[in-house]
């Protein structure tokens, strides 16, 4: 198995799962109160950041090497 061509989406997804796990753990310990009105925009923002990172990495890799 080879490394993914664009690691940014993989890293973004990993960070997203890590943050979601921490948030759920804090909610179970009654240290954090999560509402969908807060969670849904955060998910949309994370998808946008990952998309931007993937585009930046793709644009950087598409430059010809001299």
N, C-alpha and C positions, 0 to 999 in steps of 0.2 A: 504494500500500500504506500503510495507516495503522498507527500505533503500537498495540501490544497493549494491551488494556484493563487487564490486571494485569501490570506489568513484573517483579514479584518472581520468578515462576517462570523467566522468561527470564534474568534476572540470576543467579539461583541456578544454573541449568544452565550458564551461561557460566563462572561461578566454578568449578563442579565440573569442567568440561572443562579449564580452566586448571590446576587443582590436579592433576588426573589426568595431564596432559601433563608437568608438572614432576616429578611422582613417577616417571613412567616414564623420563624423561630421567635423573634421578638414579640410578635402578636400572641403566640401561645404562652409566652411568659408574662403577658399583660404589661409589657413595656412599650407597646406601640399599638395604636388603633388605626387599622386600615379600612378605608371606604373605597368603593368602586369609583367614586368621583375623584379620588386621588390616584388610584392604581391605573385606570384606563389611560389617562393622559401620559403617565410615565411610560407605559408600554409603547404608545405611539411615538414618544420622543426617542426611546431606545431604538426602535426600528429606523427612525430617521437618521440617527447618529451612525448606526451600523451601515446604512445605505450610503451615507456620505463618505465614511471611511473606506468602504469598498470601492467607491468611485475614485477616491483620491489615490488609493493603492493601484487601481487599474490604470489610471492616467499616468502615474509615475512609471509603471512597468512598460507602458506602450511606447515610451520615448526610445528612439534608436540610440544604440551605444556607438560612440565614435572612437 
